[in-house]
Amino acid sequence: MPTGTGKTEVALVAMVQTPTATLIVAPVRDLMYQWHRRILRGLGYDAGIIGNNKYAPRPVCVTTYDSAYIHMADIGERFGLLVFDEEHHLPGPCRGEAAILSTASLRIGLSATPQRSDGLHVDLDWLIGLVAYNMPFSAARGKTLANYDVVDSRRAVRLRTVHLRPVQPGGTTLHCQAARGTTSLQMARPLRGNRCGPRGATCHEGLSSQGGD
């Protein structure tokens, strides 16, 4: 399901309709705490936290993939439902153990981008289960997602060389010699007396561009 189409809501509804101990596994600590807040706001339950130097298991708990890998041998029998947020992070020799060491018979995997460049996403079928629902990006285009164009990266312009040369006092032109044509970007003159950043780096008023295919 694409971003913004309700993956979190799907998991919360599943938790309500499946009254069993639940462990939500998120990729990073920020998302772990985001799940904690969302459960508190949506279900009125203060979920336990396993991760970020905290170990407070409760019937509903949030954790990270790394912490799940570390602790699953001890907590794997406590939960009947596993929810893997951003499930494409699960396959692999370490994190996959979080699924293998759990006895949970109910499992949900959520992701807007389940495919992996290394092909290990095929392991999700046995780590979590077969795909139950797939929402294409086109279904969310112009709705929860902005309109977009698909670009074949194999046909994208490839930069070959980059060099700088002054064009006027206080200004610099950046030339990017590309596979097709040349693009020239001229930086605006710096504002007098307006300096910011480390070591007094100069802030520029704007950026103009010209030429190039």
One Martini backbone bead per residue (centre of mass of N, CA, C, O) as a GRO file, in nm:
protein
  213
    1MET     BB    1   0.095   0.036   0.024
    2PRO     BB    2   0.091   0.346  -0.004
    3THR     BB    3   0.148   0.636   0.107
    4GLY     BB    4  -0.138   0.732   0.297
    5THR     BB    5  -0.353   0.458   0.287
    6GLY     BB    6  -0.363   0.293   0.588
    7LYS     BB    7  -0.168   0.091   0.737
    8THR     BB    8  -0.210   0.156   1.036
    9GLU     BB    9  -0.517   0.108   1.041
   10VAL     BB   10  -0.507  -0.188   0.972
   11ALA     BB   11  -0.355  -0.276   1.227
   12LEU     BB   12  -0.554  -0.167   1.439
   13VAL     BB   13  -0.796  -0.336   1.350
   14ALA     BB   14  -0.660  -0.610   1.391
   15MET     BB   15  -0.619  -0.574   1.698
   16VAL     BB   16  -0.920  -0.551   1.771
   17GLN     BB   17  -1.012  -0.828   1.617
   18THR     BB   18  -0.741  -0.948   1.776
   19PRO     BB   19  -0.734  -1.066   2.100
   20THR     BB   20  -0.395  -1.031   2.122
   21ALA     BB   21  -0.084  -1.037   2.157
   22THR     BB   22   0.126  -0.754   2.048
   23LEU     BB   23   0.387  -0.692   1.798
   24ILE     BB   24   0.563  -0.405   1.696
   25VAL     BB   25   0.778  -0.358   1.409
   26ALA     BB   26   1.038  -0.125   1.360
   27PRO     BB   27   1.313   0.021   1.213
   28VAL     BB   28   1.299   0.269   1.417
   29ARG     BB   29   1.262   0.466   1.690
   30ASP     BB   30   1.071   0.681   1.577
   31LEU     BB   31   0.857   0.470   1.481
   32MET     BB   32   0.811   0.337   1.749
   33TYR     BB   33   0.694   0.597   1.887
   34GLN     BB   34   0.472   0.643   1.682
   35TRP     BB   35   0.319   0.386   1.750
   36HIS     BB   36   0.270   0.448   2.044
   37ARG     BB   37   0.098   0.703   1.994
   38ARG     BB   38  -0.115   0.570   1.809
   39ILE     BB   39  -0.224   0.367   2.017
   40LEU     BB   40  -0.303   0.571   2.233
   41ARG     BB   41  -0.498   0.739   2.050
   42GLY     BB   42  -0.672   0.495   1.917
   43LEU     BB   43  -0.686   0.277   2.189
   44GLY     BB   44  -0.590   0.367   2.483
   45TYR     BB   45  -0.286   0.241   2.490
   46ASP     BB   46   0.006   0.166   2.684
   47ALA     BB   47   0.265   0.061   2.540
   48GLY     BB   48   0.523  -0.122   2.523
   49ILE     BB   49   0.894  -0.118   2.545
   50ILE     BB   50   1.153  -0.245   2.309
   51GLY     BB   51   1.404  -0.023   2.338
   52ASN     BB   52   1.616   0.223   2.391
   53ASN     BB   53   1.694   0.103   2.682
   54LYS     BB   54   1.419  -0.067   2.690
   55TYR     BB   55   1.223  -0.305   2.917
   56ALA     BB   56   0.856  -0.317   2.867
   57PRO     BB   57   0.655  -0.557   2.864
   58ARG     BB   58   0.341  -0.607   2.697
   59PRO     BB   59   0.062  -0.712   2.534
   60VAL     BB   60   0.145  -0.437   2.401
   61CYS     BB   61   0.416  -0.380   2.163
   62VAL     BB   62   0.720  -0.203   2.092
   63THR     BB   63   0.976  -0.213   1.829
   64THR     BB   64   1.267  -0.316   1.678
   65TYR     BB   65   1.448  -0.506   1.475
   66ASP     BB   66   1.698  -0.526   1.654
   67SER     BB   67   1.549  -0.591   1.924
   68ALA     BB   68   1.401  -0.840   1.823
   69TYR     BB   69   1.656  -1.004   1.768
   70ILE     BB   70   1.763  -0.998   2.063
   71HIS     BB   71   1.468  -1.090   2.223
   72MET     BB   72   1.299  -1.327   2.087
   73ALA     BB   73   1.395  -1.575   2.255
   74ASP     BB   74   1.224  -1.455   2.515
   75ILE     BB   75   0.938  -1.334   2.356
   76GLY     BB   76   0.814  -1.531   2.131
   77GLU     BB   77   0.562  -1.650   2.326
   78ARG     BB   78   0.384  -1.379   2.393
   79PHE     BB   79   0.289  -1.357   2.085
   80GLY     BB   80   0.022  -1.375   1.832
   81LEU     BB   81   0.101  -1.086   1.700
   82LEU     BB   82   0.262  -0.958   1.409
   83VAL     BB   83   0.403  -0.631   1.316
   84PHE     BB   84   0.556  -0.531   1.008
   85ASP     BB   85   0.711  -0.251   0.951
   86GLU     BB   86   0.861  -0.230   0.680
   87GLU     BB   87   0.917  -0.538   0.572
   88HIS     BB   88   1.187  -0.507   0.394
   89HIS     BB   89   1.377  -0.528   0.663
   90LEU     BB   90   1.367  -0.840   0.740
   91PRO     BB   91   1.542  -0.968   0.549
   92GLY     BB   92   1.796  -1.183   0.668
   93PRO     BB   93   2.035  -1.314   0.891
   94CYS     BB   94   1.910  -1.142   1.141
   95ARG     BB   95   1.618  -1.015   1.130
   96GLY     BB   96   1.475  -1.284   1.051
   97GLU     BB   97   1.485  -1.406   1.344
   98ALA     BB   98   1.233  -1.259   1.455
   99ALA     BB   99   1.040  -1.457   1.300
  100ILE     BB  100   1.154  -1.744   1.364
  101LEU     BB  101   1.139  -1.712   1.700
  102SER     BB  102   0.839  -1.696   1.658
  103THR     BB  103   0.499  -1.824   1.746
  104ALA     BB  104   0.333  -1.656   1.572
  105SER     BB  105   0.036  -1.705   1.368
  106LEU     BB  106   0.011  -1.390   1.339
  107ARG     BB  107   0.077  -1.185   1.039
  108ILE     BB  108   0.201  -0.853   0.948
  109GLY     BB  109   0.278  -0.673   0.645
  110LEU     BB  110   0.424  -0.347   0.579
  111SER     BB  111   0.435  -0.171   0.251
  112ALA     BB  112   0.532   0.040  -0.024
  113THR     BB  113   0.834  -0.123  -0.067
  114PRO     BB  114   0.897  -0.456  -0.089
  115GLN     BB  115   1.116  -0.442  -0.280
  116ARG     BB  116   1.443  -0.575  -0.352
  117SER     BB  117   1.757  -0.567  -0.500
  118ASP     BB  118   1.841  -0.868  -0.375
  119GLY     BB  119   1.555  -1.048  -0.363
  120LEU     BB  120   1.460  -1.105  -0.048
  121HIS     BB  121   1.144  -1.062  -0.062
  122VAL     BB  122   1.068  -1.367  -0.098
  123ASP     BB  123   1.090  -1.435   0.218
  124LEU     BB  124   0.814  -1.317   0.315
  125ASP     BB  125   0.633  -1.566   0.261
  126TRP     BB  126   0.771  -1.729   0.522
  127LEU     BB  127   0.798  -1.508   0.748
  128ILE     BB  128   0.480  -1.415   0.712
  129GLY     BB  129   0.337  -1.432   0.412
  130LEU     BB  130   0.114  -1.397   0.192
  131VAL     BB  131  -0.034  -1.190  -0.012
  132ALA     BB  132  -0.346  -1.018   0.054
  133TYR     BB  133  -0.269  -0.709  -0.037
  134ASN     BB  134  -0.260  -0.485  -0.332
  135MET     BB  135  -0.166  -0.141  -0.383
  136PRO     BB  136  -0.129   0.060  -0.623
  137PHE     BB  137  -0.002   0.365  -0.701
  138SER     BB  138  -0.226   0.447  -0.906
  139ALA     BB  139  -0.461   0.455  -0.685
  140ALA     BB  140  -0.313   0.725  -0.538
  141ARG     BB  141  -0.310   0.908  -0.766
  142GLY     BB  142  -0.423   1.228  -0.681
  143LYS     BB  143  -0.464   1.177  -0.370
  144THR     BB  144  -0.246   1.082  -0.148
  145LEU     BB  145  -0.093   1.136  -0.407
  146ALA     BB  146   0.080   1.289  -0.619
  147ASN     BB  147   0.145   1.362  -0.912
  148TYR     BB  148   0.330   1.159  -1.157
  149ASP     BB  149   0.635   1.049  -1.310
  150VAL     BB  150   0.784   0.807  -1.510
  151VAL     BB  151   1.140   0.733  -1.503
  152ASP     BB  152   1.402   0.623  -1.693
  153SER     BB  153   1.717   0.590  -1.565
  154ARG     BB  154   1.866   0.485  -1.829
  155ARG     BB  155   1.792   0.786  -1.976
  156ALA     BB  156   1.952   0.956  -1.812
  157VAL     BB  157   2.156   1.203  -1.747
  158ARG     BB  158   2.515   1.195  -1.756
  159LEU     BB  159   2.773   1.295  -1.574
  160ARG     BB  160   3.120   1.372  -1.644
  161THR     BB  161   3.189   1.684  -1.590
  162VAL     BB  162   3.333   1.933  -1.357
  163HIS     BB  163   3.353   2.297  -1.371
  164LEU     BB  164   3.508   2.607  -1.279
  165ARG     BB  165   3.427   2.960  -1.356
  166PRO     BB  166   3.462   3.281  -1.380
  167VAL     BB  167   3.233   3.570  -1.478
  168GLN     BB  168   3.230   3.754  -1.214
  169PRO     BB  169   3.226   3.943  -0.963
  170GLY     BB  170   3.094   3.724  -0.724
  171GLY     BB  171   3.080   3.496  -0.948
  172THR     BB  172   2.965   3.161  -1.064
  173THR     BB  173   3.015   2.899  -1.299
  174LEU     BB  174   2.847   2.591  -1.356
  175HIS     BB  175   2.972   2.318  -1.536
  176CYS     BB  176   2.789   2.046  -1.703
  177GLN     BB  177   2.903   1.774  -1.862
  178ALA     BB  178   2.706   1.593  -2.069
  179ALA     BB  179   2.581   1.363  -2.281
  180ARG     BB  180   2.372   1.612  -2.336
  181GLY     BB  181   2.504   1.878  -2.337
  182THR     BB  182   2.491   2.199  -2.152
  183THR     BB  183   2.500   2.319  -1.818
  184SER     BB  184   2.430   2.648  -1.673
  185LEU     BB  185   2.518   2.791  -1.353
  186GLN     BB  186   2.444   3.102  -1.191
  187MET     BB  187   2.559   3.269  -0.934
  188ALA     BB  188   2.486   3.495  -0.724
  189ARG     BB  189   2.544   3.761  -0.568
  190PRO     BB  190   2.635   3.853  -0.275
  191LEU     BB  191   2.531   3.969   0.015
  192ARG     BB  192   2.581   4.231   0.196
  193GLY     BB  193   2.644   4.138   0.524
  194ASN     BB  194   2.543   3.827   0.460
  195ARG     BB  195   2.615   3.589   0.705
  196CYS     BB  196   2.657   3.230   0.730
  197GLY     BB  197   2.766   2.985   0.901
  198PRO     BB  198   3.055   2.844   0.874
  199ARG     BB  199   3.306   3.069   0.857
  200GLY     BB  200   3.127   3.288   0.703
  201ALA     BB  201   2.934   3.199   0.502
  202THR     BB  202   2.779   3.289   0.210
  203CYS     BB  203   2.485   3.422   0.121
  204HIS     BB  204   2.260   3.377  -0.144
  205GLU     BB  205   2.004   3.520  -0.328
  206GLY     BB  206   2.037   3.320  -0.584
  207LEU     BB  207   1.941   3.131  -0.894
  208SER     BB  208   2.058   3.089  -1.222
  209SER     BB  209   1.962   2.973  -1.554
  210GLN     BB  210   2.112   2.814  -1.856
  211GLY     BB  211   2.067   2.618  -2.087
  212GLY     BB  212   2.047   2.311  -2.208
  213ASP     BB  213   1.940   1.953  -2.232
   0.00000   0.00000   0.00000
